[in-house]
Amino acid sequence: MQELIEYIARSLVDHPEDVRVTETSGAHAVIYELRVRPADKGWVIGRQGRVANAMRTLLRVASTRKRRRAILEIV
């Protein structure tokens, strides 16, 4: 799932080499932190958060197959 987030984010930003995704496992969920350049943050979030919500929806669907809860945080 980490690769899915990286793939989507790298296709959106101007500087794909600066995209970083870290994974933190918790008791009931996995938290993914997406880090990009400050100038590229707007591309990842989108207007009114539409791109970020779409990424979270795709992550939720992918994590359901593994029976784990996944949370995406854009830092």
Wavefront OBJ file of the C-alpha trace (Angstrom):
o trace
v 0.000 0.000 0.000
v 2.962 2.252 0.569
v 3.883 1.831 -3.090
v 0.359 2.827 -4.117
v 0.594 6.109 -2.205
v 4.055 6.847 -3.609
v 2.925 6.120 -7.162
v -0.087 8.429 -6.948
v 1.828 11.240 -5.235
v 4.787 11.069 -7.634
v 2.487 11.354 -10.625
v 0.939 14.543 -9.186
v 3.901 16.625 -8.012
v 6.581 18.606 -9.848
v 9.434 17.083 -7.794
v 8.769 13.334 -7.536
v 12.187 12.652 -6.041
v 11.122 14.403 -2.812
v 8.077 12.211 -2.139
v 8.491 10.195 1.071
v 6.022 7.788 2.648
v 6.627 6.361 6.117
v 4.598 3.569 7.659
v 3.780 3.290 11.361
v 1.926 0.243 12.641
v -0.476 0.544 15.511
v -2.686 -1.926 17.336
v -5.675 -1.526 15.034
v -4.433 0.567 12.134
v -1.491 1.417 9.936
v -0.662 5.108 9.592
v 1.003 6.327 6.408
v 2.653 9.744 6.485
v 3.113 11.388 3.100
v 5.792 14.079 2.867
v 6.306 16.302 -0.166
v 7.908 19.672 -0.850
v 5.889 22.599 0.511
v 5.437 23.896 -3.044
v 3.897 20.567 -4.114
v 1.516 20.225 -1.182
v -1.300 21.940 -3.048
v -1.121 19.371 -5.850
v -1.388 16.502 -3.392
v -4.236 18.017 -1.388
v -6.200 19.374 -4.351
v -9.053 21.829 -4.389
v -11.080 21.516 -1.217
v -9.134 18.335 -0.428
v -10.575 16.308 -3.282
v -7.307 14.651 -4.324
v -6.410 13.823 -0.720
v -9.858 12.341 -0.120
v -9.578 10.270 -3.301
v -6.189 8.944 -2.172
v -7.654 8.078 1.235
v -10.559 6.269 -0.422
v -8.223 4.180 -2.582
v -6.104 3.387 0.454
v -9.192 2.362 2.414
v -10.278 -0.005 -0.358
v -6.802 -1.529 -0.649
v -6.505 -1.965 3.124
v -9.912 -3.638 3.360
v -8.562 -6.509 1.304
v -5.894 -7.060 3.974
v -8.422 -6.611 6.784
v -6.488 -3.727 8.320
v -7.430 -0.102 8.774
v -5.182 2.407 7.033
v -4.912 6.144 7.673
v -3.201 8.650 5.376
v -1.715 11.805 6.845
v -0.214 14.487 4.632
v 2.576 16.172 6.568
l 1 2 3 4 5 6 7 8 9 10 11 12 13 14 15 16 17 18 19 20 21 22 23 24 25 26 27 28 29 30 31 32 33 34 35 36 37 38 39 40 41 42 43 44 45 46 47 48 49 50 51 52 53 54 55 56 57 58 59 60 61 62 63 64 65 66 67 68 69 70 71 72 73 74 75
